Amino acid sequence: MFPIDDQKDIELYTSTIRNFLNYVLHHRVCEEYTSDVLAARKVCSLAEKELWAIKQLEKKLPGDFNIAASTLHGGRYENLHMGTAPWAVESPEYQEYAAADQGLEVRDAEMIFKTAIAFAGDDDMFIEAMKADIHIVKTTTRCFEVAGIERPDLLTASQYKSVPHVRGIKALGVLKLKHWEGPKIIPEDFTDDEDDQTNKSDAIESFWLEDDILQLCYIGLKMEIEVHELNIGVKFFDRLHGLYCSFFVALPNEKMLGYKESGKTSFPETQKTLG
């Protein structure tokens, strides 16, 4: 609705609403709703922090590991990097193109993926990952809420730094997610009795993410992502459909956006031909 280019924009929007609420409290405009106004003012303080975190997460997600897994195993980043195109490699401007390009080169993706399996996975997973036949067995669009964040410790970070790589491989932590009902933005052809969320398990699911991304995450952050599961038991996501604040509430009247009253269809009168 409003452009957000930097943190000052968010502070301006939230402070404007907060000042209005302070005015309402000061002048006792609606004393019977004082508790609601205080709760709304608290949300303004939350929004100031959470919206800026979301703005930064939108630029960083899905992260190097997820991009690497997607590049190697049939996700949306497969063949996306310009380095896979012969014409680009032969171009004198290749280095400039590659610097601004999306995705990863296959050799970089392999290094990141295998390093993650070696340090974050178990022995069985490592053995399976060394095999040639790794592929996606399941893809679903899921809605989650952050339930826990496990950042890598100093020992883990030093292990990743010890891996020789021109770009450096970022240390991975764990993002723990639980099911969320979602923003309720369902396809138009669904009825009120239908639901696009088929997996409603209460189980906590874990995803590997880089530490610089985990620093921006917070408990209660909500997200809608496209999850892929590999035949070796690893899950990753490579498409982000939405990020939402911890206080986000889906309102039923959101379904009415774009609604039009049905009316009679007018057809042009049939022209009579003169005989």
NORKA-V234477 format. One record per pair of residues at least 12 apart in sequence whose ideal C-beta (glycine too) atoms are under 6 Angstrom apart, sorted by sequence separation. I is the first residue (numbers start at 1). GAP is how many residues later the second one is. D is the distance in whole Angstrom. If there is no record, write none. Layout:
# NORKA-V234477
i->{I,I}
gap->{GAP,GAP}
d->{D,D}
This chain:
# NORKA-V234477
i->{25,117,225,24,226,157,82,156,182,225,21,224,224,21,82,152,21,81,223,152,179,80,81,83,151,222,18,80,81,150,81,150,18,77,178,220,222,17,148,176,177,147,14,176,147,71,174,175,14,71,144,145,14,175,145,68,144,172,67,72,143,10,71,173,143,119,170,171,10,68,72,173,10,180,68,69,7,68,64,115,4,65,120,111,115,116,112,147,152,151,73,74,73,151,149,184,183,149,146,146,146,145,144,143,141,142,140,120,139,138,136,137,137,134,135,134,129,128,64,125,65,63,64,63,63,60,75,57,56,77,76,53,75,76,69,70,66,66,66,62,62,61,57,54,50,46,43}
gap->{12,12,12,13,13,14,15,15,15,15,16,17,18,19,19,19,20,20,20,21,21,22,22,22,22,22,23,23,23,23,24,24,26,26,26,26,26,27,28,28,28,29,30,30,31,32,32,32,33,33,33,33,34,34,35,36,36,36,37,37,37,38,38,38,39,40,40,40,41,41,41,41,42,42,44,44,45,45,48,48,51,51,52,54,54,56,57,57,59,60,61,62,63,63,65,66,67,68,71,73,75,77,79,81,85,85,87,88,89,91,92,92,94,96,96,98,103,104,106,107,143,146,146,147,150,153,153,159,160,161,162,163,163,163,167,168,170,171,172,175,176,179,186,189,195,201,204}
d->{6,4,4,6,4,4,5,6,6,6,5,4,4,6,5,4,5,6,5,5,6,6,4,4,4,4,6,4,6,5,6,4,4,5,6,3,6,5,3,5,5,5,5,6,4,6,5,5,5,5,4,5,5,5,4,6,5,5,6,5,5,6,4,5,4,6,4,5,5,4,6,5,5,5,4,6,5,4,5,5,6,5,5,6,5,6,6,6,5,6,6,5,6,5,6,4,5,6,6,6,4,5,6,5,5,5,6,6,5,4,5,6,5,6,6,6,6,4,6,6,5,5,6,5,5,5,6,5,5,6,5,5,4,6,4,4,5,6,5,6,5,5,6,5,4,6,5}
